[in-house]
Amino acid sequence: VMLSSMGIRDHKVSFFATRYSGLSLPLGSILFITVIASLTVFWLAFTEHSSPQKRESDNSTSFLPPINRAKEDDVEEKDIHLQAWQRRMLHAQEVRRLDRVRVFLLFRYRLPTTDTDGFPLRQRTFIQKIRPLCAHLVEDLVPVYIIIYFFMFEGIIEGLIELIGCTPLSPGLESRLNEAPSVDCNSELFLKSFPFAFCAVIFIGVLIPLFLATRVMAGVRRSREGDHGRTERSKFRRRYGFLLQGYREGFYCWEIVLMLRKLTFQLAAAMTLGMDPDLRLIWVGGWV
């Protein structure tokens, strides 16, 4: 009905339009969540920063021993007399504390009041606030995007494969689309659609899982390196924990392997088995 109201009355075109519309659901979900998260994070960051009580509570002197918090006017002078390792330790403590302050339990919106060397920061400009907030937001959105991709992967791939699977209705006849036998696989409509559908299958079903696998392996390596391994391990598990699914370290990419296996069987079934129910039953049995 909706397609008819848009002037699309050809049932063949409607079939392709319906399958391609499946791509709009994950894209719309990603866009919606990104916009809501961005507005919420920026609103909280700037409204809290403008509050005198918040500025006072966020001041780096809250981490100093009581003897060093005698006078607010003496903060910078006392910070100068701290050892470099003490300043860095106080900065790390503040970063860990702020890392636990998240809206929706996902998104950070508060920035440290000291630099990496532990010295108090002056009043940030608008750009100086936006850059770290955007960096935090992008990092915190990664697990959300992964979850959306994971749950919608199978439906998207099935819809795209329906647009490329062709077999003849009987020996000697021209190939027809498996899910829409009225569509000739030599028709102009199919030939125009095939490259896009096939590239989408490769991108969504192969390239994205391989990219995630490389990021997981890189995260494992970083979590083993140097003094920052503990911090990196925490970031890694928060970012990619959904994919790990409690697997042991040697099997962190197992969920991605299962996705690639599923894609392989779906493609093979669509391209070679046609509509033979016996072959499909054997194939599905081997898949499971």
Sequence and secondary structure as in RCSB ss.txt:
>XXXX:A:sequence
VMLSSMGIRDHKVSFFATRYSGLSLPLGSILFITVIASLTVFWLAFTEHSSPQKRESDNSTSFLPPINRAKEDDV
EEKDIHLQAWQRRMLHAQEVRRLDRVRVFLLFRYRLPTTDTDGFPLRQRTFIQKIRPLCAHLVEDLVPVYIIIYF
FMFEGIIEGLIELIGCTPLSPGLESRLNEAPSVDCNSELFLKSFPFAFCAVIFIGVLIPLFLATRVMAGVRRSRE
GDHGRTERSKFRRRYGFLLQGYREGFYCWEIVLMLRKLTFQLAAAMTLGMDPDLRLIWVGGWV
>XXXX:A:secstr
 HHHHTT   HHHHHHHHHHHTTHHHHHHHHHHHHHHHHHHHHHHHHHHT HHHHHHHSGGGGS GGGGS GGGH
HHHHHTS HHHHHHHHHHHHHHHHT EETTTEE    SB TTS B     HHHHHHHHHHHHHHHHHHHHHHHHH
HHHHHHHHHHHTTT EEESSTTS EEETTEEEEETTSHHHHHHHHHHHHHHHIIIIIHHHHHHHHHHHHHHHHTS
STTHHHHHHHHHHHHHHHHTT  GGGTTHHHHHHHHHHHHHHHIIIIITT HHHHHHHHHHH 
